[in-house]
């Protein structure tokens, strides 16, 4: 992993905040059929079904767009911001986690293609947009901070 | 690839953080090296060996299949 392509470390904090906000909103939208009126506003639409012109401001409930934007930005900030002590070992963990995430993502997709039909399949496709990033961020942070935490307090261990 | 970093650290009375600072890597990487969960790059292996003033093959033990 080319560490000069990574974002500065401070983006990580913003990433966690956006992840919590995005996941909370996403879960609310998933389990509630209720439409949050305060999310109704004109929103730029490149190809509108109603309008013949390209790039118009069309009325829209932006709750799902907002959740998606928050999740995508959080994954980018969390997954691709530099650790305070970024080095070869952490770069290897990034590479390995990314490979795992892509493989798991396609296995889930394969399962859905084979066993799931109709509207539920489209829903799974929508969630599948985030699985590669979430698995990558989850595995990377789990190995870095939970499974193999650094023991600075021990003198010789 | 096995290594004797932990032994060398004990001889020199260094913590993982001390060694990490000396060879310019993260403490996590030293932790992973000692647990044999990560094979170092050639330059890192050289830096560690030079720091302990030992040949690389004395610190890192190559095994068939590595």
Backbone of each chain as ProteinMPNN parsed JSONL, in Angstrom:
{"seq_chain_A": "XXXXXXXXXXXXXXXXXXXXXXXXXXXXXXXXXXXXXXXXXXXXXXXXXXXXXXXXXXXXXXXXXXXXXXXXXXXXXXXXXXXXXXXXXXXXXXXXXXXXXXXXXXXXXXXXXXXXXXXXXXXXXXXXXXXXXXXXXXXXXXXXXXXXXXXXXXXXX", "coords_chain_A": {"N_chain_A": [[0.858, -1.199, 0.0], [0.622, 2.15, -0.92], [1.785, 4.52, 1.132], [1.776, 7.243, 0.811], [-0.535, 7.809, -0.476], [-2.47, 7.849, 1.387], [-4.884, 9.386, 3.618], [-4.521, 12.19, 5.955], [-3.992, 11.484, 9.5], [-5.932, 12.679, 11.153], [-8.379, 12.445, 9.891], [-9.501, 10.128, 10.689], [-10.941, 10.302, 13.08], [-13.117, 11.87, 12.294], [-14.17, 10.046, 10.547], [-15.104, 7.948, 12.25], [-17.178, 9.295, 13.563], [-18.881, 9.899, 11.412], [-19.455, 7.301, 10.618], [-20.924, 6.244, 12.779], [-23.122, 7.993, 12.711], [-24.085, 7.512, 10.089], [-24.622, 4.722, 10.128], [-26.546, 4.626, 12.159], [-28.645, 6.169, 11.058], [-29.091, 4.644, 8.761], [-29.951, 2.19, 9.869], [-32.272, 3.033, 11.162], [-33.797, 3.791, 8.919], [-34.017, 1.343, 7.675], [-35.538, -0.263, 9.422], [-37.819, 1.246, 9.956], [-40.728, 2.205, 8.317], [-41.565, 4.696, 8.215], [-41.612, 8.011, 6.898], [-39.281, 10.507, 7.102], [-40.123, 13.731, 7.326], [-38.637, 16.082, 7.465], [-36.449, 15.602, 5.938], [-37.127, 16.136, 3.381], [-36.408, 17.799, 0.459], [-35.297, 19.98, -2.281], [-33.224, 18.343, -4.641], [-30.242, 17.743, -6.446], [-30.622, 16.171, -9.547], [-29.414, 14.039, -11.936], [-30.467, 12.614, -14.158], [-33.702, 12.964, -14.517], [-36.826, 11.3, -14.133], [-39.268, 12.537, -14.467], [-38.738, 15.053, -15.519], [-37.578, 16.474, -18.598], [-35.219, 17.649, -19.031], [-31.653, 17.664, -18.381], [-29.862, 17.305, -15.354], [-31.452, 18.564, -12.994], [-33.127, 20.289, -10.28], [-34.822, 18.342, -8.24], [-37.679, 17.536, -6.188], [-37.085, 15.638, -3.269], [-36.734, 12.972, -0.869], [-34.13, 12.999, 1.184], [-33.05, 11.213, 2.987], [-32.077, 8.536, 2.626], [-30.06, 9.0, 0.767], [-28.399, 10.605, 2.308], [-27.64, 8.851, 4.376], [-26.198, 6.988, 2.852], [-24.138, 8.622, 1.798], [-22.851, 9.394, 4.154], [-21.986, 6.882, 5.084], [-20.265, 6.023, 2.988], [-18.326, 8.078, 2.961], [-17.364, 7.762, 5.555], [-16.235, 5.207, 5.451], [-14.185, 5.657, 3.611], [-12.657, 7.55, 5.032], [-12.017, 6.129, 7.397], [-10.835, 3.778, 6.474], [-8.767, 4.591, 4.846], [-7.095, 6.444, 6.053], [-4.058, 7.568, 7.418], [-2.339, 5.664, 9.871], [-1.133, 6.7, 13.131], [1.413, 5.689, 13.418], [2.204, 4.623, 10.948], [3.547, 2.006, 8.986], [5.611, -0.583, 7.424], [4.546, -3.024, 8.424], [1.908, -2.39, 9.159], [0.982, -1.581, 6.698], [1.032, -4.022, 5.392], [-0.952, -5.333, 6.797], [-3.154, -3.771, 6.011], [-3.283, -4.412, 3.264], [-3.811, -7.164, 3.365], [-6.257, -7.177, 4.733], [-7.86, -5.845, 2.915], [-7.909, -7.651, 0.791], [-9.231, -9.811, 2.024], [-11.689, -8.55, 2.49], [-12.679, -8.069, -0.107], [-12.943, -10.693, -1.05], [-14.824, -11.793, 0.784], [-16.96, -10.092, 0.274], [-17.635, -10.793, -2.398], [-18.296, -13.473, -2.004], [-20.586, -13.243, -0.438], [-22.205, -11.933, -2.284], [-22.346, -13.861, -4.271], [-23.739, -15.856, -2.901], [-26.161, -14.502, -2.561], [-26.958, -14.149, -5.247], [-27.412, -16.796, -6.004], [-29.322, -17.821, -4.143], [-31.286, -15.889, -3.502], [-34.16, -13.995, -4.395], [-35.994, -11.6, -6.445], [-37.375, -8.625, -4.953], [-35.987, -8.591, -2.531], [-33.451, -9.3, -3.296], [-32.563, -7.03, -4.639], [-32.461, -5.265, -2.492], [-30.424, -6.459, -1.026], [-28.348, -6.093, -2.81], [-28.081, -3.337, -2.611], [-27.161, -3.075, 0.046], [-24.853, -4.469, -0.267], [-23.142, -2.702, -1.44], [-21.752, -1.524, 0.566], [-20.501, -3.511, 2.013], [-17.88, -4.382, 1.315], [-16.211, -2.256, 2.08], [-16.889, -1.98, 4.8], [-16.208, -4.479, 5.892], [-13.472, -4.459, 5.396], [-12.605, -2.189, 6.937], [-13.468, -3.064, 9.446], [-12.027, -5.508, 9.865], [-9.369, -4.632, 9.675], [-9.146, -2.772, 11.826], [-9.842, -4.432, 13.938], [-7.747, -6.323, 14.012], [-5.628, -4.608, 14.491], [-6.174, -3.235, 16.89], [-7.637, -4.876, 18.649], [-7.32, -7.772, 18.465], [-4.515, -8.126, 18.361], [-3.336, -6.26, 20.372], [-1.098, -3.6, 21.306], [1.291, -3.961, 23.882], [2.409, -1.782, 25.774], [3.043, -1.424, 28.419], [4.417, -3.576, 29.409], [7.6, -4.617, 30.265], [9.395, -6.467, 28.991], [7.847, -7.915, 27.207]], "CA_chain_A": [[0.0, 0.0, 0.0], [1.427, 3.358, -0.988], [1.329, 5.304, 2.272], [1.575, 8.646, 0.447], [-1.898, 7.964, -0.976], [-3.39, 7.839, 2.522], [-5.302, 10.679, 4.171], [-3.906, 12.438, 7.266], [-4.561, 10.72, 10.624], [-7.087, 13.351, 11.767], [-9.611, 12.053, 9.207], [-10.024, 8.919, 11.315], [-11.946, 10.701, 14.07], [-14.302, 12.271, 11.509], [-14.689, 8.794, 9.988], [-15.894, 7.238, 13.274], [-18.414, 10.074, 13.804], [-19.754, 9.698, 10.254], [-19.891, 5.893, 10.599], [-21.999, 6.102, 13.778], [-24.299, 8.713, 12.2], [-24.566, 6.817, 8.888], [-25.199, 3.427, 10.507], [-27.779, 4.89, 12.923], [-29.681, 6.592, 10.11], [-29.366, 3.49, 7.897], [-30.743, 1.204, 10.633], [-33.611, 3.645, 11.332], [-34.501, 3.727, 7.63], [-34.28, -0.058, 7.346], [-36.579, -0.859, 10.266], [-39.025, 2.073, 10.003], [-41.244, 2.607, 7.01], [-41.925, 6.102, 8.399], [-40.814, 8.945, 6.088], [-38.913, 11.685, 7.887], [-40.485, 14.867, 6.463], [-37.617, 17.144, 7.428], [-35.416, 15.289, 4.937], [-37.645, 16.485, 2.045], [-35.83, 19.039, -0.076], [-34.862, 19.839, -3.68], [-31.942, 17.635, -4.681], [-29.822, 17.653, -7.849], [-30.849, 14.875, -10.177], [-28.772, 14.091, -13.25], [-31.484, 12.204, -15.134], [-34.979, 12.854, -13.825], [-37.839, 10.591, -14.919], [-40.364, 13.468, -14.741], [-38.261, 16.192, -16.308], [-36.844, 16.048, -19.794], [-33.882, 18.245, -19.029], [-30.613, 16.967, -17.616], [-29.426, 17.986, -14.133], [-32.488, 19.452, -12.452], [-33.363, 20.175, -8.84], [-36.107, 17.661, -8.093], [-37.983, 17.274, -4.779], [-36.641, 14.294, -2.899], [-36.436, 12.732, 0.537], [-32.694, 12.688, 1.054], [-32.582, 10.404, 4.126], [-31.256, 7.4, 2.172], [-28.832, 9.551, 0.157], [-27.563, 11.092, 3.406], [-27.051, 7.665, 5.039], [-25.193, 6.422, 1.938], [-22.988, 9.533, 1.73], [-22.139, 9.282, 5.439], [-21.305, 5.583, 5.155], [-19.163, 5.986, 2.019], [-17.258, 8.976, 3.442], [-16.765, 7.192, 6.773], [-15.376, 4.083, 5.045], [-12.973, 6.234, 3.007], [-11.844, 8.185, 6.088], [-11.501, 5.134, 8.349], [-10.014, 2.765, 5.821], [-7.626, 5.113, 4.094], [-6.334, 7.503, 6.718], [-2.787, 7.064, 7.928], [-2.211, 5.423, 11.315], [-0.092, 7.597, 13.654], [2.725, 5.06, 13.258], [2.089, 3.824, 9.712], [4.817, 1.415, 8.543], [5.5, -1.779, 6.577], [3.679, -4.027, 9.047], [0.521, -1.922, 9.073], [0.651, -1.619, 5.265], [0.755, -5.434, 5.061], [-2.277, -5.624, 7.368], [-4.121, -3.118, 5.13], [-3.379, -5.2, 2.026], [-4.44, -8.438, 3.701], [-7.66, -6.899, 5.088], [-8.554, -5.476, 1.681], [-8.129, -8.904, 0.047], [-10.282, -10.52, 2.754], [-12.954, -7.839, 2.303], [-13.159, -8.289, -1.482], [-13.36, -12.098, -1.154], [-16.075, -11.953, 1.55], [-17.987, -9.356, -0.47], [-18.096, -11.58, -3.552], [-18.953, -14.693, -1.522], [-21.942, -12.833, -0.05], [-22.932, -11.646, -3.518], [-22.58, -15.159, -4.911], [-24.813, -16.483, -2.131], [-27.408, -13.787, -2.869], [-27.32, -14.441, -6.652], [-27.9, -18.173, -6.11], [-30.443, -18.195, -3.277], [-32.265, -14.835, -3.167], [-34.883, -13.545, -5.592], [-36.893, -10.437, -6.499], [-37.074, -7.335, -4.307], [-34.985, -8.783, -1.473], [-32.141, -9.323, -3.955], [-32.181, -5.631, -4.891], [-32.097, -4.709, -1.185], [-29.101, -6.993, -0.68], [-27.391, -5.406, -3.692], [-27.858, -2.003, -2.039], [-26.29, -3.223, 1.221], [-23.58, -5.011, -0.741], [-22.264, -1.576, -1.798], [-20.962, -1.113, 1.727], [-19.863, -4.626, 2.739], [-16.432, -4.461, 1.085], [-15.57, -1.233, 2.914], [-17.106, -2.235, 6.228], [-15.408, -5.649, 6.285], [-12.074, -3.992, 5.401], [-12.394, -1.33, 8.118], [-13.664, -3.901, 10.64], [-10.922, -6.446, 10.053], [-8.139, -3.866, 9.892], [-9.131, -2.221, 13.184], [-9.886, -5.552, 14.885], [-6.4, -6.885, 14.143], [-4.697, -3.59, 14.986], [-6.459, -2.752, 18.253], [-8.324, -5.831, 19.528], [-6.715, -9.112, 18.49], [-3.084, -8.017, 18.697], [-3.064, -4.906, 20.886], [0.282, -3.375, 21.754], [1.4, -3.929, 25.349], [3.528, -0.889, 26.099], [3.349, -1.408, 29.841], [5.276, -4.694, 29.782], [8.998, -4.285, 30.004], [10.084, -7.346, 28.037], [6.934, -8.762, 26.456]], "C_chain_A": [[0.884, 1.235, 0.0], [0.958, 4.326, 0.083], [1.156, 6.779, 1.924], [0.201, 8.891, -0.176], [-2.907, 8.083, 0.165], [-3.705, 9.255, 2.998], [-4.569, 10.927, 5.495], [-4.674, 11.739, 8.4], [-5.84, 11.348, 11.183], [-8.418, 12.978, 11.109], [-10.285, 10.859, 9.889], [-11.152, 9.249, 12.301], [-13.259, 11.088, 13.355], [-14.975, 11.025, 10.941], [-15.565, 8.053, 10.985], [-17.214, 7.96, 13.522], [-19.397, 9.837, 12.654], [-20.287, 8.264, 10.199], [-21.05, 5.691, 11.567], [-23.271, 6.77, 13.263], [-24.922, 7.958, 11.021], [-25.239, 5.498, 9.218], [-26.515, 3.625, 11.255], [-28.919, 5.252, 11.982], [-30.088, 5.425, 9.208], [-30.248, 2.467, 8.593], [-32.166, 1.732, 10.842], [-34.431, 3.509, 10.053], [-34.885, 2.291, 7.283], [-35.487, -0.59, 8.121], [-37.862, -0.04, 10.355], [-39.469, 2.419, 8.595], [-41.636, 4.087, 7.029], [-41.008, 7.003, 7.557], [-40.532, 10.193, 6.928], [-39.078, 12.931, 7.011], [-39.367, 15.911, 6.36], [-36.455, 16.816, 6.484], [-35.894, 15.614, 3.512], [-37.029, 17.801, 1.589], [-35.466, 18.856, -1.557], [-33.449, 19.26, -3.72], [-31.497, 17.514, -6.139], [-29.985, 16.236, -8.403], [-30.317, 14.938, -11.606], [-29.762, 13.72, -14.352], [-32.789, 11.992, -14.388], [-35.985, 12.151, -14.724], [-38.948, 11.55, -15.35], [-39.935, 14.582, -15.702], [-37.497, 15.679, -17.534], [-35.424, 16.589, -19.807], [-32.924, 17.434, -18.145], [-30.163, 17.875, -16.479], [-30.443, 19.039, -13.69], [-32.532, 19.299, -10.93], [-34.756, 19.583, -8.656], [-36.391, 17.446, -6.609], [-37.66, 15.818, -4.429], [-36.534, 14.185, -1.39], [-35.004, 12.205, 0.586], [-32.157, 11.784, 2.17], [-31.67, 9.265, 3.67], [-29.958, 7.87, 1.503], [-27.848, 9.967, 1.256], [-26.863, 9.915, 4.115], [-25.945, 7.068, 4.169], [-23.944, 7.291, 1.895], [-22.159, 9.419, 3.009], [-21.349, 7.981, 5.516], [-20.096, 5.535, 4.213], [-18.003, 6.859, 2.502], [-16.578, 8.39, 4.679], [-15.825, 6.04, 6.422], [-14.071, 4.614, 4.44], [-12.053, 6.834, 4.082], [-11.223, 7.14, 7.007], [-10.515, 4.165, 7.698], [-8.746, 3.311, 5.201], [-7.01, 6.352, 4.717], [-5.135, 6.849, 7.422], [-2.864, 6.809, 9.429], [-1.097, 6.335, 11.841], [1.317, 7.03, 13.438], [2.735, 4.133, 12.039], [3.461, 3.297, 9.278], [4.55, 0.167, 7.703], [4.489, -2.793, 7.117], [2.215, -3.648, 8.919], [0.062, -1.914, 7.611], [0.309, -3.051, 4.84], [-0.621, -5.828, 5.596], [-3.383, -4.997, 6.514], [-4.375, -3.974, 3.891], [-4.16, -6.491, 2.281], [-5.935, -8.238, 3.989], [-8.474, -6.566, 3.846], [-8.864, -6.724, 0.851], [-9.269, -9.696, 0.691], [-11.643, -9.892, 2.459], [-13.534, -8.095, 0.913], [-13.682, -9.721, -1.624], [-14.696, -12.304, -0.436], [-17.23, -11.279, 0.82], [-18.54, -10.194, -1.625], [-18.739, -12.893, -3.127], [-20.391, -14.387, -1.116], [-22.808, -12.594, -1.291], [-23.298, -12.933, -4.257], [-23.739, -15.886, -4.235], [-26.16, -15.852, -2.496], [-27.892, -14.099, -4.288], [-27.964, -15.826, -6.75], [-29.231, -18.361, -5.36], [-31.532, -17.137, -3.097], [-32.855, -14.219, -4.437], [-35.617, -12.232, -5.348], [-36.412, -9.249, -5.673], [-35.981, -7.464, -3.238], [-33.573, -8.782, -2.065], [-31.642, -7.903, -4.217], [-31.752, -4.947, -3.595], [-30.687, -5.161, -0.799], [-28.023, -6.344, -1.547], [-27.049, -4.029, -3.135], [-26.926, -2.096, -0.833], [-24.9, -3.696, 0.816], [-22.591, -3.907, -1.173], [-21.305, -1.258, -0.652], [-20.163, -2.26, 2.361], [-18.349, -4.656, 2.533], [-15.691, -3.465, 1.991], [-15.697, -1.534, 4.391], [-16.29, -3.43, 6.719], [-13.933, -5.249, 6.365], [-11.775, -3.178, 6.664], [-12.479, -2.167, 9.398], [-12.475, -4.801, 10.894], [-9.625, -5.715, 10.391], [-8.054, -3.371, 11.34], [-9.154, -3.322, 14.241], [-8.482, -6.118, 15.102], [-5.431, -5.883, 14.777], [-4.911, -3.284, 16.462], [-7.066, -3.786, 19.197], [-7.573, -7.165, 19.609], [-5.241, -9.07, 18.887], [-2.77, -6.614, 19.219], [-1.626, -4.797, 21.376], [0.298, -3.272, 23.266], [2.61, -3.079, 25.729], [3.971, -0.981, 27.554], [4.304, -2.527, 30.254], [6.709, -4.428, 29.357], [9.606, -5.157, 28.894], [9.126, -8.25, 27.265], [6.206, -8.06, 25.358]], "O_chain_A": [[1.791, 1.356, 0.824], [-0.129, 4.895, -0.024], [0.472, 7.504, 2.647], [-0.191, 10.039, -0.384], [-4.076, 8.387, -0.073], [-2.92, 10.185, 2.815], [-4.052, 9.986, 6.097], [-5.861, 11.444, 8.264], [-6.733, 10.632, 11.637], [-9.476, 13.174, 11.707], [-11.475, 10.608, 9.697], [-12.175, 8.567, 12.348], [-14.349, 10.686, 13.762], [-16.201, 10.955, 10.863], [-16.644, 7.579, 10.629], [-18.254, 7.319, 13.673], [-20.585, 9.604, 12.878], [-21.423, 8.033, 9.786], [-22.043, 5.048, 11.227], [-24.361, 6.204, 13.358], [-26.14, 7.785, 10.963], [-26.293, 5.177, 8.67], [-27.482, 2.898, 11.028], [-30.02, 4.712, 12.089], [-31.27, 5.234, 8.922], [-31.181, 1.933, 7.993], [-33.139, 0.988, 10.719], [-35.61, 3.157, 10.095], [-35.93, 2.044, 6.681], [-36.346, -1.273, 7.563], [-38.893, -0.561, 10.781], [-38.67, 2.876, 7.778], [-41.992, 4.66, 5.999], [-39.796, 6.796, 7.505], [-41.459, 10.849, 7.405], [-38.299, 13.167, 6.088], [-39.175, 16.537, 5.318], [-35.582, 17.654, 6.256], [-35.16, 15.396, 2.548], [-37.133, 18.81, 2.287], [-35.341, 17.728, -2.034], [-32.587, 19.644, -2.929], [-32.325, 17.203, -6.995], [-29.546, 15.254, -7.804], [-30.727, 15.794, -12.39], [-29.88, 14.424, -15.354], [-32.973, 10.98, -13.711], [-36.001, 12.372, -15.935], [-39.506, 11.418, -16.439], [-40.693, 14.988, -16.582], [-36.87, 14.62, -17.511], [-34.546, 16.067, -20.493], [-33.336, 16.643, -17.296], [-30.097, 19.093, -16.645], [-30.307, 20.229, -13.975], [-32.043, 18.316, -10.374], [-35.757, 20.259, -8.893], [-35.464, 17.199, -5.837], [-37.933, 14.9, -5.203], [-36.275, 15.175, -0.706], [-34.708, 11.115, 0.096], [-30.945, 11.606, 2.289], [-30.61, 9.048, 4.256], [-28.908, 7.244, 1.642], [-26.645, 9.725, 1.161], [-25.67, 9.971, 4.412], [-24.888, 6.688, 4.673], [-22.825, 6.781, 1.948], [-20.93, 9.357, 2.963], [-20.198, 7.965, 5.951], [-19.027, 5.061, 4.598], [-16.845, 6.444, 2.461], [-15.362, 8.504, 4.836], [-14.754, 5.904, 7.013], [-12.991, 4.092, 4.718], [-10.836, 6.651, 4.047], [-10.048, 7.24, 7.36], [-9.504, 3.786, 8.289], [-7.762, 2.588, 5.044], [-6.47, 7.208, 4.017], [-5.217, 5.735, 7.939], [-3.389, 7.634, 10.177], [-0.204, 6.708, 11.081], [2.285, 7.777, 13.294], [3.218, 3.003, 12.107], [4.426, 4.059, 9.211], [3.412, -0.106, 7.32], [3.685, -3.347, 6.367], [1.375, -4.493, 8.606], [-1.098, -2.203, 7.317], [-0.592, -3.265, 4.028], [-1.364, -6.56, 4.943], [-4.43, -5.611, 6.31], [-5.519, -4.227, 3.516], [-5.05, -6.859, 1.513], [-6.771, -9.025, 3.546], [-9.637, -6.956, 3.735], [-9.947, -6.842, 0.278], [-10.16, -10.191, 0.0], [-12.622, -10.595, 2.21], [-14.737, -8.313, 0.769], [-14.725, -9.949, -2.236], [-15.604, -12.923, -0.99], [-18.335, -11.817, 0.753], [-19.754, -10.294, -1.807], [-19.636, -13.386, -3.811], [-21.304, -15.16, -1.405], [-23.972, -12.991, -1.345], [-24.398, -13.075, -4.791], [-24.605, -16.456, -4.9], [-27.155, -16.545, -2.709], [-29.087, -14.292, -4.512], [-28.937, -16.015, -7.48], [-30.154, -18.986, -5.881], [-32.606, -17.455, -2.587], [-32.149, -13.961, -5.411], [-35.83, -11.814, -4.21], [-35.231, -8.902, -5.678], [-35.16, -6.564, -3.064], [-32.622, -8.327, -1.428], [-30.46, -7.605, -4.044], [-30.81, -4.155, -3.583], [-29.872, -4.374, -0.317], [-26.917, -6.078, -1.076], [-25.897, -3.598, -3.174], [-26.005, -1.29, -0.697], [-23.904, -3.371, 1.461], [-21.384, -4.133, -1.26], [-20.191, -0.784, -0.873], [-19.253, -2.016, 3.154], [-17.607, -4.927, 3.477], [-14.669, -3.801, 2.589], [-14.743, -1.37, 5.152], [-15.745, -3.404, 7.822], [-13.227, -5.651, 7.29], [-10.805, -3.452, 7.371], [-11.673, -2.004, 10.314], [-11.965, -4.857, 12.013], [-8.88, -6.128, 11.28], [-7.025, -3.528, 11.998], [-8.564, -3.174, 15.311], [-8.075, -6.364, 16.238], [-4.523, -6.27, 15.512], [-3.948, -3.095, 17.205], [-7.022, -3.608, 20.414], [-7.233, -7.625, 20.699], [-4.784, -9.901, 19.671], [-2.026, -5.866, 18.585], [-1.023, -5.78, 21.805], [-0.542, -2.604, 23.869], [3.698, -3.602, 25.973], [5.112, -0.665, 27.89], [4.93, -2.454, 31.312], [6.975, -4.057, 28.214], [10.249, -4.647, 27.976], [9.559, -9.263, 26.716], [5.406, -8.678, 24.655]]}, "seq_chain_B": "XXXXXXXXXXXXXXXXXXXXXXXXXXXXXXXXXXXXXXXXXXXXXXXXXXXXXXXXXXXXXXXXXX", "coords_chain_B": {"N_chain_B": [[8.587, -17.375, 9.189], [10.869, -17.702, 11.738], [12.128, -15.836, 14.58], [14.623, -14.21, 16.679], [14.058, -11.931, 18.098], [12.786, -11.24, 20.484], [14.424, -12.419, 22.415], [16.806, -11.048, 21.956], [15.961, -8.52, 22.612], [15.502, -8.843, 25.318], [18.104, -9.3, 26.195], [19.239, -6.817, 25.663], [17.711, -5.297, 27.296], [15.304, -3.931, 26.462], [12.137, -2.434, 25.74], [9.285, -3.313, 23.68], [8.394, -0.974, 22.525], [10.656, 0.67, 22.755], [12.477, -0.626, 21.027], [11.03, -0.436, 18.659], [11.113, 2.316, 18.21], [13.832, 2.664, 17.818], [14.35, 1.269, 15.429], [12.659, 2.464, 13.752], [9.896, 1.72, 13.264], [6.413, 0.762, 13.854], [5.201, -0.037, 17.176], [3.389, -2.043, 17.066], [4.143, -3.524, 14.825], [6.573, -4.649, 15.715], [5.541, -6.217, 17.74], [4.002, -8.025, 16.192], [6.045, -9.219, 14.705], [7.452, -10.579, 16.696], [5.529, -12.388, 17.438], [5.573, -14.028, 15.327], [3.819, -13.447, 13.23], [4.17, -11.917, 11.083], [6.211, -11.462, 8.289], [9.178, -9.737, 7.911], [10.158, -6.952, 5.739], [13.046, -6.864, 3.575], [14.654, -4.632, 4.137], [13.792, -3.863, 6.688], [14.466, -6.127, 8.186], [17.226, -5.984, 7.936], [17.737, -3.559, 9.273], [16.994, -4.2, 11.89], [18.759, -6.297, 12.471], [21.219, -4.974, 12.232], [20.932, -3.118, 14.257], [21.067, -4.732, 16.529], [23.566, -5.588, 16.159], [24.212, -8.0, 14.854], [24.46, -10.79, 12.514], [21.981, -11.033, 9.886], [20.89, -13.596, 9.547], [21.164, -14.658, 12.019], [19.32, -13.468, 13.59], [16.903, -13.748, 12.219], [15.336, -16.695, 11.34], [15.274, -18.683, 8.654], [12.896, -20.932, 7.356], [12.1, -23.933, 5.562], [9.458, -23.576, 3.271], [8.631, -21.097, 4.059]], "CA_chain_B": [[10.002, -17.179, 9.539], [11.04, -17.46, 13.178], [13.17, -14.849, 14.871], [15.035, -14.152, 18.091], [13.974, -10.518, 18.503], [12.404, -11.162, 21.9], [15.63, -12.756, 23.188], [17.74, -9.922, 21.81], [15.386, -7.405, 23.378], [15.738, -9.136, 26.736], [19.545, -9.096, 26.435], [19.513, -5.368, 25.649], [16.749, -4.671, 28.222], [14.495, -2.966, 25.718], [10.717, -2.751, 25.545], [8.918, -3.327, 22.251], [8.317, 0.43, 22.088], [12.04, 1.163, 22.61], [13.042, -1.192, 19.799], [10.281, 0.145, 17.532], [11.633, 3.67, 17.993], [15.211, 2.568, 17.319], [14.4, 0.8, 14.034], [11.73, 3.314, 12.999], [8.624, 1.092, 12.886], [5.433, 0.852, 14.935], [5.295, -1.072, 18.213], [2.524, -3.135, 16.598], [4.933, -4.36, 13.91], [7.492, -5.444, 16.541], [4.656, -7.191, 18.387], [3.661, -9.036, 15.186], [7.273, -9.945, 14.368], [7.762, -11.5, 17.801], [4.508, -13.446, 17.442], [5.737, -14.719, 14.04], [2.627, -13.226, 12.408], [4.523, -11.023, 9.976], [7.579, -11.565, 7.782], [9.604, -8.359, 7.621], [10.809, -6.66, 4.463], [14.511, -7.027, 3.681], [15.262, -3.459, 4.777], [13.496, -3.895, 8.13], [15.297, -7.201, 8.761], [18.597, -5.45, 8.012], [17.795, -2.522, 10.322], [16.938, -4.866, 13.201], [20.021, -7.034, 12.651], [22.293, -3.99, 12.447], [20.758, -2.509, 15.574], [21.571, -5.683, 17.531], [24.937, -5.889, 15.766], [24.27, -9.447, 14.571], [24.09, -11.098, 11.123], [20.518, -11.202, 9.713], [20.474, -14.995, 9.726], [21.171, -15.017, 13.441], [18.08, -12.918, 14.175], [15.769, -14.335, 11.489], [15.651, -18.083, 10.965], [14.46, -19.094, 7.516], [12.527, -22.355, 7.346], [11.496, -24.367, 4.285], [8.011, -23.309, 3.23], [8.392, -19.682, 4.403]], "C_chain_B": [[10.105, -16.868, 11.034], [12.133, -16.408, 13.391], [13.482, -14.819, 16.362], [14.999, -12.712, 18.613], [13.689, -10.398, 20.007], [13.615, -11.427, 22.808], [16.613, -11.584, 23.151], [17.259, -8.704, 22.608], [15.646, -7.582, 24.864], [17.197, -8.885, 27.094], [19.852, -7.596, 26.55], [18.59, -4.571, 26.574], [15.942, -3.54, 27.559], [13.031, -3.391, 25.724], [10.462, -2.814, 24.044], [8.899, -1.9, 21.708], [9.71, 1.016, 21.875], [12.629, 0.69, 21.278], [12.366, -0.589, 18.565], [10.833, 1.526, 17.183], [13.018, 3.608, 17.357], [15.262, 2.161, 15.845], [13.327, 1.467, 13.158], [10.527, 2.561, 12.422], [7.645, 1.242, 14.054], [5.665, -0.27, 15.949], [4.474, -2.292, 17.793], [3.307, -4.093, 15.699], [5.928, -5.226, 14.689], [6.717, -6.556, 17.242], [4.342, -8.357, 17.442], [4.88, -9.877, 14.795], [7.583, -10.984, 15.444], [6.772, -12.653, 17.864], [4.576, -14.295, 16.171], [4.504, -14.604, 13.147], [2.952, -12.371, 11.187], [5.981, -11.244, 9.577], [8.061, -10.185, 7.36], [10.148, -8.205, 6.208], [12.319, -6.8, 4.68], [15.125, -5.849, 4.438], [14.989, -3.435, 6.277], [14.343, -4.966, 8.83], [16.736, -6.713, 8.942], [18.727, -4.427, 9.142], [17.833, -3.158, 11.709], [18.256, -5.582, 13.49], [21.162, -6.066, 12.952], [22.175, -3.353, 13.828], [21.305, -3.432, 16.662], [23.015, -6.111, 17.249], [25.155, -7.396, 15.561], [24.013, -9.654, 13.08], [22.57, -11.357, 11.035], [20.091, -12.627, 10.029], [20.54, -15.46, 11.182], [19.894, -14.524, 14.137], [16.863, -13.587, 13.537], [16.151, -15.71, 10.973], [14.69, -18.521, 9.856], [14.166, -20.587, 7.594], [11.912, -22.697, 5.995], [9.994, -24.128, 4.333], [7.681, -21.868, 3.58], [8.194, -18.867, 3.145]], "O_chain_B": [[9.514, -15.908, 11.528], [12.942, -16.135, 12.504], [12.723, -15.324, 17.189], [15.805, -12.327, 19.459], [14.273, -9.566, 20.702], [13.807, -10.758, 23.823], [17.173, -11.188, 24.173], [18.053, -7.967, 23.193], [15.964, -6.631, 25.578], [17.501, -8.331, 28.15], [20.618, -7.168, 27.414], [18.665, -3.344, 26.638], [15.907, -2.398, 28.017], [12.729, -4.584, 25.715], [11.308, -2.421, 23.24], [9.328, -1.645, 20.583], [9.929, 1.771, 20.927], [13.194, 1.47, 20.513], [13.019, -0.273, 17.569], [11.0, 1.862, 16.01], [13.339, 4.398, 16.469], [16.111, 2.644, 15.095], [13.116, 1.095, 12.004], [10.178, 2.731, 11.254], [7.995, 1.778, 15.105], [6.243, -1.309, 15.629], [4.818, -3.428, 18.121], [3.159, -5.311, 15.795], [6.11, -6.401, 14.368], [7.181, -7.693, 17.326], [4.407, -9.522, 17.834], [4.77, -11.084, 14.581], [7.932, -12.124, 15.139], [7.116, -13.757, 18.286], [3.739, -15.174, 15.961], [4.176, -15.529, 12.403], [2.082, -12.134, 10.348], [6.875, -11.217, 10.423], [7.419, -9.531, 6.538], [10.543, -9.177, 5.564], [12.798, -6.847, 5.813], [16.006, -6.036, 5.277], [15.852, -3.033, 7.057], [14.867, -4.742, 9.921], [17.377, -6.986, 9.957], [19.713, -4.432, 9.879], [18.586, -2.733, 12.585], [18.801, -5.494, 14.59], [21.979, -6.323, 13.837], [23.179, -3.081, 14.486], [21.936, -2.966, 17.61], [23.604, -6.89, 17.998], [26.136, -7.974, 16.028], [23.413, -8.793, 12.437], [21.959, -11.837, 11.99], [19.074, -12.853, 10.685], [20.031, -16.527, 11.527], [19.455, -15.092, 15.137], [15.911, -13.948, 14.228], [17.146, -15.876, 10.268], [13.491, -18.703, 10.07], [15.053, -21.398, 7.858], [11.279, -21.853, 5.361], [9.34, -24.444, 5.326], [6.535, -21.453, 3.407], [7.981, -17.657, 3.22]]}, "name": "protein", "num_of_chains": 2, "seq": "XXXXXXXXXXXXXXXXXXXXXXXXXXXXXXXXXXXXXXXXXXXXXXXXXXXXXXXXXXXXXXXXXXXXXXXXXXXXXXXXXXXXXXXXXXXXXXXXXXXXXXXXXXXXXXXXXXXXXXXXXXXXXXXXXXXXXXXXXXXXXXXXXXXXXXXXXXXXXXXXXXXXXXXXXXXXXXXXXXXXXXXXXXXXXXXXXXXXXXXXXXXXXXXXXXXXXXXXXXXXXXX"}
